[in-house]
Amino acid sequence: MSYSDITIIYNPNSTGSSESLAKAFKKRLQKRMPNQAITLKPTKHAGHAEELAYTLAKQSPHALVISSSGDGGYNEVVNGLMKARKEGSKAVAGLLPAGNANDHYHNLHDDDLVEQIANGNHKLIDLLKLEGKSKGKKIQRYGHSYIGFGLTPDVGKELNKTKLNLMNQVWIVTKALLNVRPVKLVIGLKARHYDSVIFSNVDKMSKYLKISQPSRIADGKFEVTIFRRRNKFKLIAVLLKASFVGVSEDAQVSRFRLRTVHETLVQIDGEITKLDAKSRVKITMDKKALPCVV
């Protein structure tokens, strides 16, 4: 398989190695594919990677758009490409891991990325899809790894920022609990408080939080892990268990419905969206929705 264009999107202001990895990777790939058009594209603001991915996918008949980023930057690229693919694009996603956790990459990675691209190899992957309301308007957002309400995604986000070892991992988990605020959701017929509700397509968040048993990236299902409200000592125990041993998911499904009670933050691969109060939320799995090279 050949690509009409290959573009590597990177964040020049990233605290990680997004730019340097992108430039080094371009050199390696150009050496392996000397006749292939390869371009570097820096982002200029939050959300720009999504805009770039959409534009690149629309203007080229068979583009490969590579995100040199962590899971959040890759989320933007995935959403841009999915918008374009719904309009007829045949674009393919690529991921060059430049974050701390890179959960999606580690769940998918098979071989040297340069060789995978040169040989035209890719996988069709499932994507989580959230539908709800934000600022009075219907929204639809895709997630490659997880959708989370409540505390555990917050802990995962903090773990993503830090080079982890045993001591600071325990400290981050414990510190997050000092300001724990359960989220109130209607699941089933009754509104309840939850410490965390996670819908996942990977086994781990932030390398260390093991939120489900082994999952598959293209089976059309996602795992649901629910942490019901409990006192802080019990919650600490559960989160430390998730960090060091792992917890089992509560269900494996292809769709799930809930309703917010108040304005509620949801994290999709670490990217934060505010949902309206009384928003009806539907989470589904788009099976084999996006071709991806890793």
C-alpha positions as CSV (number, residue, x, y, z in Angstrom):
1,M,0.0,0.0,0.0
2,S,1.4,3.4,-1.0
3,Y,0.3,6.8,0.5
4,S,-0.4,9.9,-1.5
5,D,1.1,12.0,1.4
6,I,2.6,11.3,4.8
7,T,2.4,14.1,7.4
8,I,3.7,14.1,11.0
9,I,1.9,16.4,13.3
10,Y,3.8,17.5,16.4
11,N,3.5,20.1,19.2
12,P,6.5,22.5,19.3
13,N,5.4,23.6,22.9
14,S,5.1,20.1,24.3
15,T,6.9,19.4,27.6
16,G,7.9,16.0,26.1
17,S,9.9,15.1,23.0
18,S,7.1,15.6,20.4
19,E,9.2,17.8,18.0
20,S,12.5,16.1,18.3
21,L,11.0,12.6,17.8
22,A,9.0,13.9,14.8
23,K,12.1,15.3,13.1
24,A,14.2,12.2,13.8
25,F,11.4,9.9,12.6
26,K,11.0,11.8,9.4
27,K,14.7,11.3,8.6
28,R,14.5,7.6,9.3
29,L,11.3,7.2,7.2
30,Q,12.7,9.3,4.3
31,K,15.8,7.2,4.2
32,R,13.6,4.1,3.9
33,M,11.2,5.7,1.5
34,P,13.2,8.2,-0.5
35,N,10.5,8.9,-3.1
36,Q,7.7,9.4,-0.6
37,A,6.4,12.9,0.2
38,I,6.8,13.4,4.0
39,T,5.9,16.7,5.7
40,L,6.2,18.0,9.3
41,K,3.3,20.1,10.6
42,P,3.5,21.9,14.0
43,T,0.4,22.7,16.0
44,K,-0.3,26.3,17.0
45,H,-3.1,25.9,19.6
46,A,-5.3,23.5,21.4
47,G,-7.5,21.6,18.9
48,H,-5.2,22.5,16.0
49,A,-4.1,18.8,15.5
50,E,-7.8,17.9,14.9
51,E,-8.1,20.7,12.4
52,L,-4.9,19.8,10.6
53,A,-5.8,16.1,10.5
54,Y,-9.2,16.8,8.9
55,T,-7.7,19.2,6.3
56,L,-4.9,16.8,5.4
57,A,-7.3,13.9,5.0
58,K,-9.7,15.8,2.8
59,Q,-7.1,17.3,0.4
60,S,-5.2,14.0,-0.3
61,P,-6.8,10.9,-1.7
62,H,-4.9,8.4,0.6
63,A,-3.1,10.3,3.3
64,L,-1.2,8.9,6.3
65,V,-1.4,11.3,9.2
66,I,1.0,10.5,12.1
67,S,0.6,12.0,15.5
68,S,3.9,12.6,17.4
69,S,2.3,13.0,20.8
70,G,0.8,11.3,23.8
71,D,-2.7,10.0,24.0
72,G,-4.3,13.4,24.1
73,G,-2.7,14.7,20.9
74,Y,-3.5,11.5,19.2
75,N,-7.1,11.9,20.3
76,E,-7.3,15.1,18.3
77,V,-5.9,13.5,15.2
78,V,-8.3,10.5,15.5
79,N,-11.3,12.9,15.7
80,G,-10.1,14.9,12.8
81,L,-9.6,11.8,10.7
82,M,-13.0,10.3,11.6
83,K,-14.7,13.5,10.5
84,A,-13.0,13.3,7.2
85,R,-13.6,9.6,6.7
86,K,-17.3,10.2,7.2
87,E,-17.1,12.5,4.2
88,G,-15.4,9.9,2.0
89,S,-11.7,10.2,3.0
90,K,-9.6,7.0,3.1
91,A,-7.0,8.5,5.5
92,V,-5.0,6.3,7.8
93,A,-3.8,7.2,11.3
94,G,-0.3,6.7,12.7
95,L,1.1,7.1,16.1
96,L,4.6,8.1,17.2
97,P,4.6,7.8,21.0
98,A,5.9,11.1,22.5
99,G,4.0,11.2,25.8
100,N,4.5,9.6,29.3
101,A,2.0,6.8,29.1
102,N,1.2,6.2,25.4
103,D,-1.4,3.6,26.5
104,H,-2.9,3.1,23.0
105,Y,0.5,2.6,21.4
106,H,1.6,0.0,23.9
107,N,-1.7,-1.9,23.4
108,L,-1.3,-2.0,19.6
109,H,2.5,-1.9,18.8
110,D,3.8,-4.8,16.8
111,D,7.0,-4.0,15.0
112,D,9.2,-1.1,13.9
113,L,7.0,1.7,12.8
114,V,9.1,2.6,9.8
115,E,8.9,-0.9,8.4
116,Q,5.2,-1.0,9.1
117,I,4.6,2.1,7.0
118,A,7.0,1.1,4.2
119,N,5.3,-2.3,3.9
120,G,1.8,-0.7,4.0
121,N,0.7,-2.5,7.1
122,H,-2.1,-1.2,9.3
123,K,-4.8,-2.5,11.6
124,L,-8.5,-1.6,11.7
125,I,-9.2,-0.5,15.3
126,D,-12.4,0.0,17.3
127,L,-13.2,3.5,18.6
128,L,-15.3,4.5,21.6
129,K,-17.9,7.1,20.7
130,L,-19.6,9.5,23.1
131,E,-22.8,11.3,22.2
132,G,-24.3,13.9,24.5
133,K,-25.0,17.6,24.9
134,S,-22.5,20.4,25.6
135,K,-23.5,24.1,25.7
136,G,-27.0,23.2,24.5
137,K,-25.6,21.5,21.3
138,K,-25.4,17.8,20.4
139,I,-21.8,16.6,20.4
140,Q,-20.1,13.5,19.2
141,R,-16.5,12.6,20.2
142,Y,-14.3,9.6,19.6
143,G,-11.9,8.0,22.0
144,H,-9.2,5.5,21.2
145,S,-8.5,4.3,24.7
146,Y,-11.0,5.5,27.4
147,I,-13.9,7.7,28.4
148,G,-13.9,8.5,32.1
149,F,-16.1,10.3,34.6
150,G,-15.0,11.1,38.2
151,L,-11.8,10.6,40.0
152,T,-9.8,7.8,38.3
153,P,-9.3,9.7,35.0
154,D,-8.0,12.7,37.1
155,V,-5.4,10.4,38.8
156,G,-4.5,9.0,35.4
157,K,-4.0,12.5,34.0
158,E,-1.6,13.4,36.9
159,L,0.3,10.2,36.4
160,N,0.7,11.1,32.8
161,K,2.6,14.3,33.7
162,T,5.2,12.6,35.9
163,K,8.1,10.2,35.4
164,L,6.9,7.5,37.6
165,N,8.4,5.4,40.4
166,L,6.9,3.6,43.3
167,M,7.0,6.5,45.7
168,N,5.6,9.3,43.5
169,Q,2.9,7.0,42.2
170,V,1.6,6.4,45.7
171,W,1.9,10.1,46.4
172,I,-0.1,11.1,43.3
173,V,-2.9,8.7,44.1
174,T,-3.1,9.8,47.7
175,K,-2.9,13.5,46.9
176,A,-5.8,13.2,44.5
177,L,-8.0,11.8,47.2
178,L,-7.6,14.9,49.4
179,N,-9.9,16.8,47.0
180,V,-12.1,13.9,45.8
181,R,-15.5,14.9,44.6
182,P,-17.8,12.1,43.5
183,V,-19.7,12.5,40.3
184,K,-23.5,12.1,40.3
185,L,-24.9,10.1,37.4
186,V,-28.1,8.4,36.5
187,I,-27.2,4.8,35.6
188,G,-30.3,2.6,35.3
189,L,-33.3,4.2,37.0
190,K,-31.6,6.0,40.0
191,A,-29.2,8.9,40.4
192,R,-26.2,7.9,42.5
193,H,-22.8,9.2,43.4
194,Y,-19.8,7.4,41.9
195,D,-16.1,7.9,42.6
196,S,-15.3,6.9,39.0
197,V,-17.0,5.3,35.9
198,I,-14.6,4.3,33.1
199,F,-15.4,2.9,29.6
200,S,-12.2,1.5,28.2
201,N,-10.7,-0.1,25.1
202,V,-7.3,-0.7,26.7
203,D,-6.3,-2.6,29.8
204,K,-4.3,0.2,31.5
205,M,-4.5,3.9,32.0
206,S,-1.2,5.8,32.4
207,K,0.8,2.6,32.3
208,Y,0.0,1.8,35.9
209,L,-3.7,1.9,36.5
210,K,-4.9,-1.6,35.5
211,I,-8.6,-0.9,35.0
212,S,-9.8,-4.2,33.4
213,Q,-8.7,-7.7,32.4
214,P,-7.0,-8.1,29.0
215,S,-9.1,-6.3,26.3
216,R,-9.1,-6.5,22.6
217,I,-8.8,-3.5,20.3
218,A,-11.1,-4.8,17.5
219,D,-13.8,-7.0,19.1
220,G,-16.6,-4.4,19.0
221,K,-16.9,-4.2,22.8
222,F,-15.5,-2.1,25.6
223,E,-15.0,-2.6,29.3
224,V,-17.0,-0.8,31.9
225,T,-15.3,-0.3,35.3
226,I,-17.4,1.3,38.1
227,F,-16.0,2.6,41.4
228,R,-19.1,3.3,43.6
229,R,-18.8,6.0,46.2
230,R,-17.0,4.8,49.3
231,N,-15.0,6.3,52.2
232,K,-11.5,7.6,51.4
233,F,-9.6,4.7,53.1
234,K,-11.5,2.2,51.0
235,L,-11.0,4.3,47.9
236,I,-7.3,4.5,48.5
237,A,-7.2,0.7,48.8
238,V,-9.0,0.3,45.5
239,L,-6.8,2.7,43.6
240,L,-3.6,1.2,44.9
241,K,-5.0,-2.2,43.9
242,A,-5.6,-0.8,40.5
243,S,-2.0,0.5,40.4
244,F,-0.2,-2.6,41.5
245,V,-2.5,-5.6,41.0
246,G,-5.4,-4.5,38.8
247,V,-9.1,-4.6,39.1
248,S,-11.8,-6.5,37.1
249,E,-14.3,-4.7,34.9
250,D,-17.9,-4.7,35.8
251,A,-19.2,-5.4,32.3
252,Q,-18.1,-5.8,28.7
253,V,-20.7,-4.3,26.3
254,S,-21.0,-2.6,23.0
255,R,-23.3,0.3,24.2
256,F,-24.1,2.0,27.4
257,R,-26.5,4.8,28.4
258,L,-26.4,7.3,31.4
259,R,-27.6,10.7,32.2
260,T,-25.8,13.6,33.9
261,V,-27.5,15.3,36.9
262,H,-25.3,18.5,37.0
263,E,-22.8,20.0,34.5
264,T,-20.3,17.2,34.4
265,L,-16.7,16.9,33.2
266,V,-15.8,13.9,31.1
267,Q,-12.3,12.9,30.0
268,I,-11.8,11.3,26.6
269,D,-8.2,10.0,26.3
270,G,-7.3,12.8,28.8
271,E,-9.0,15.5,26.8
272,I,-11.7,17.3,28.9
273,T,-15.2,18.1,27.7
274,K,-18.0,19.6,29.9
275,L,-21.4,18.0,29.4
276,D,-24.7,19.8,30.2
277,A,-26.8,19.0,33.2
278,K,-29.5,16.4,32.4
279,S,-27.6,15.4,29.3
280,R,-28.5,12.0,27.9
281,V,-25.2,10.3,27.1
282,K,-24.8,7.3,24.9
283,I,-21.5,5.5,24.6
284,T,-21.0,3.0,21.8
285,M,-18.2,1.2,20.1
286,D,-17.6,1.8,16.4
287,K,-16.1,-1.6,15.3
288,K,-13.0,-1.4,13.1
289,A,-13.7,2.2,12.4
290,L,-10.2,3.5,11.7
291,P,-7.1,2.1,10.0
292,C,-4.1,2.7,12.1
293,V,-0.3,2.1,11.8
294,V,1.7,1.6,15.0
